[in-house]
Structure formats: C-alpha cells, structure tokens
C-alpha cells in the first residue's frame, strides 16, 4: 500500500457545541440550523460563504444533506452526508480535510445534530437497520443496551474485566462532566452508586448507559492561512483512519477496526500513543472505551483492565480521557455524539475548554465508533490532532 | 430448571383482562423465508448456491462471494451459547411487561452467530439447539433450547409465548359426532387440557362412540350445531370466554365433481357446514379469543382448521368438496390476519383422505383419526401454523412445490 498523503496546510477550527437538552420539541433541522448559525458567527463569516457542507443526523426524516441546503439557504459546491453515527465526526473531518486540501472547497462546515422527542428513541431503535428490524429488535427490544451487554459479557469472560473497572471509567467521566454546565448528568457519582445501580441488561447497569438527548455540534475545516485571516485559533490534522465491518469472522466483537489501522494512524501522525496529552474516545458503553485503549495502542489487547487499574482518567489525572464527560455524562445527542470528543479535543488544544482545562495539551487523539447494525458496531475511525 | 406450570385459578371476573400486545412484527421480504420455515417447523437459513456459505441475518447477496442465489435451506441447528443477557429495560410495551427477558448470542456449528431468545434451561457456554418459532405477532423468531429435552421444558414462559400448548387450556371441539372429533377430544384430554368442550348437534339423538366420548376425562358435552347461527351464538355466549383453543371438526365429505352433480342441494349443504360454519364460529368466538390473547397461562391461543389437502389443488373425484375446502382455506387466511393482533394463531392442518366411511372407495394410504388428532396437538405444542398430515398430504405438498400444473393434470386423470 502506498503511503498516504499528509493533510498539509489543513486545519479545523471554530468548534461549536450547542447546550444539550434531554427532550426537545424542535426538529433536527432546527438544531443543525442553529449550530451552523453559531458556527458562522464564531468564524465571522456569512452563511453563504460556506462552500462545503458535510452533515450527519438520524432524525431529519425524509431530508438528506441536499434538502438541507435549500432549507438553510446554502449553495455549497461540495456536499456530503455521513450517516455513520458515532464515527461521523472523524469521518466528516477526514473527508472535509481532503476536499479543502485538493481545492474542491475552501470553507467546509462539518455538522451533526439530532433532536430527541419523547418517543423518537424507540422509533429510531425499531427501524435502525434492516438487520435490526429482522434480527435484533424482536428479541426483547433492549436496544443498544442489550447488544452491548452481550459484547461486554463476552469481553469480561475473555479478559477478566470486572464491573469495577468499567465503573472507574464512568466515575471519572462524571467527575469531568461536573464542570460542563449542560451535561445531562451533573450529580457526582461514586463507585458504590455505580455498582448498586439498577440493572439494564446484565452485566450493564444504569451508569454504563448513555442518556439520549437533543443537541448539535459543528466545526469548520479550512486552510491554515484562511483560519489565520479569520483570526481563528486552529488545530492541525496529523492523521486519520476509518474502517467498516472489520473482523467479520469474530463471533462476538472484542476489537474494532482501529486494531487494523492504528499502526498506520501513528505512522502517518509521526507520533506515538504515549505522546498524546488527551484522548477522547467514543464511549457508548465502557467496554468500547476499553477496546479503544487497546486497539489504538495505548495498551496491548487484553490489558485494558490493567490499564484502567493503573491510571486515573479525570482532566487532571495520569491519562486525561473524555474530558467533557463523554456521552455517558454529557448525553448522547444522536449523531452529534460522534462529534462530542472531536470538538472537546479541539477546545482543549486551542485552550478554550468549556470545563476543566488540561495542562499544556498539545496533542490529542479522537476516536469514533458507530452503527450497531446487527450484533456489533461496524464503523470505526480515529484522528490525531495537534495545536497549530 | 423450569418450574412446572401451576394450574391457573378461576379468574376473578372483576379484574381487568390484560390486553394483548405483540413484539414488532415487521420483517423484510427476504426475512419471510424464516416465516415460511417457522410456520412449518423447520430450521432453515440462507445458504449460498455458489459457495455454500451459510449466513444470518437474511441478506440479498452472499457476504462471501456476492452471489444473489441465496435460498433458505434446512441447516444443522446445533450451536453453542457464547454470551447471554437479561434485559431489564425494554422500549417495547410487549417486552416491558415481561422483563427480565433473556437473549443471547449463539454460534451455530454451521457458521453464523445468531441472536435469539433463550429457554430457561440454557446457560452460557453450553450446547443448544436453535429453533425457529412464530412469536405472538406471528413473526419468525429463533429460540435457543437445551441440547437435550429437560423436564417441564414446554412450561418455560418464554417458550410458551411462542407455542399454543393445550396444557391447562380449555378447548372447544365443534363436532363430536365424527370419528375425528372423538379422537380429538381424547388427544386434548391426554395433552393436559383442563376442559374439553365437545359440541354435539341435537344431543338427544344418540351417536356411535358417545359413551366412550363421555368417559374421557375433562370432556363436557355441549349443544352446538355449526349450521345454526343461533346455536353457535348461544354456545359462544355460554362458554366463549373459556375457549382458548377452538378445533373445528365439522366435516362434510361427498364425492362428485362440479358438472356431474344435479342441482346445488349438496353443494349448498357442504358450504353451509364447512365455509359458513367456519364463518359462524369465527364471528361468534373470534372476537372474544382475540381479546383474551394475553390472559395468563390459559390465554386464548389457537383456532384450528382441519382442511383437506385438496383445498390447495382440486381433486375432481371429490371436486365440489375440494372447492368448499378451498373456500375454507381462503377464509382461514383472512381469519389469521384478523386474529393476529390478539396473538391468537390460526393452525391449518392439511390431510389426505381419512379412514372414514365417506372415503370408503379410496385406496390407502389414509389418515387414521387418532393420528390426525395427535398431529394437531403436536402442531399446537410446537406453535406451528401449517402442517401436513399423512403421505397423501405430504405428496401433494411436494408435487405442488415442483409443478402445480403437473399436479392439476395428475389429480384430474
């Protein structure tokens, strides 16, 4: 395989996170429109100056990114729709970066947003995919909780992970969320409370599960000199990876696509995992976080539990991780959940965190994971970012 | 181990009857390959014609070689349960009132990993058998059963949701004058039915076998004439709220085709007994059964039609009879859709000529009434929707699948 071209001269800037809400009577269109409104204000540009748009959402109904251009009054010359759930952020970033690098667009807005009506979660679950409809939802309708319960159980059987290990991650993320004003979960969480929580789908209990909510996230991808001219602090994209349906022959998922591509990620970035100042993983269930530690190379396969036991994960800990509380505490705003870690990593690198800052963060890694189609998450991605 | 079912107490008439619910029943067109196999009690998955890869969930292309030739075929159902969970929180109203609900991932020896319901007697790491069933909504689902039968296995609450087991249920056999009706009463009594109502038109008229019928435990003779709307309605008013399984044994067999018969008297009679009889029963008992589909251990569960296999293809020697049976089959398909919201199954039992006086001149093989009755009970215990009983019925089914036009010519020669 030939070496991949570096993303020279391309940056991401103007991270936008709208305050999440548990339920919203507004549509996904409203959330996406408002995120782009805030993005153009932050960047100091008129909406019509955006010549690229890449969008992710589960709740736009019949609308695609195309319909949204008319809805929002945009005339982009480059447009993409990324229906990849938790991998949306990383995938949008790498698509946009190439478009800008090759001159197909100059100012690409990356946006993800979803609404959450009182009944929309159940409806999303039952029609999530054909496989879900035919072969998952009729089996107890436990949603992602039940699917990840089986993955978690299998991982615990394989590598001796304990509920306490997963609990440590959840407790640390809650600690991180306490400084985020709009986090869904703002009460401090103790390990005892985690252990005693009500069962959702064994071995998962309440605090292993994310809270569905409404929200939107956005960012701008452009050339470094454009960001400078706009006066926007920015982050460079050192490397990215993306993979779908990796390891289809694993009977139960115990690794994600990162395990195939992590070598390439670090090689392209020219750094090693131990140089990373902050890691933002996709945390729909702590077992997937643990897999990301392993598969991205922060520890070896099967050593996730030991890695958790030997580190602290708060913003001021030995391994700052999901520093805005992640989806476990901030909430899962549909496809915007795939951007949560990305915008947080950007803010840490440009020194404008919403919550607690990480001391002198220069290098961040972000990973995404999404789309449980039948028995496992299919999409994985990761990016290494550096302060520009 | 499964705890044996306890015979339900008499229902408190002041208590609200639980409304029937059922799991999401929408399936892709391809996934209805599972519906077909499940309705007839076979375990079938897709197998690629080009590369022999077996896979699941249902797809429209082989995930190994992309071949579009991916028919459902019987496959080995032996598997190992890799991981299990108990779902305590469900978004679906049906499952919400049945939590905790167990589900798990099993790896079949033939390859695929299958998410399925779990029988109480299966454990993580153990060997299991996967079976296709139809759930309360009539949709195909897979359940992992223990590798070997266990005690009181059929009493498992999750499994019982997918079957129509007569145990502790109340049955109405609509005509007890026939040999089939009497065999049916015996079979249901043997299968643990709490009460077997047996309908007899004009009960003061004696009939052969009546003493033996009365001697069967749990049998209660009731007045019922399926050709009399008033009689059917009255019986439904009397006992309709206690009929969990209805087996229509009313029969009307006469030889002769369409052209050779003079007039319509016999044809009217056979339509009155069979087709209108079915409609009378459906109208009088159907709504009550549909409303009682989730009424505990002895919920309403099945409406059973006994149909000549010649409902599927006319047999000119018994041509008018075949036509009436075809009308019944069509009505049964309609009734199936009407009862489905209540979780009540319609079981169609197709049989060839029976060992009775009306098929006196027909050479063997013929179906013995007792064998037919056992097949009905077995089909209910397995939760099937279509069964074929006896060599003739199986033969017609097989020939129909290969070439219906050939079968039409063969039956007519």
Interface residues (C-beta under 8 A of the other chain):
Chain A: X121 X122 X125 X126 X130 X131 X133 X134 X135 X136 X137 X138 X139 X140 X141 X142 X143 X145 X146 X147 X149 X150 X151 X153 X154 X157 X198 X199 X200 X201 X202 X203 X204 X248 X251 X252 X374 X375
Chain B: X23 X24 X25 X26 X27 X28 X31 X56 X57 X58 X63 X82 X83 X84 X85 X86 X87 X88 X89 X90 X91 X92 X94 X95 X99 X100 X101 X102 X103 X104 X105 X107 X113 X114 X115 X116 X117 X124 X135 X139 X141
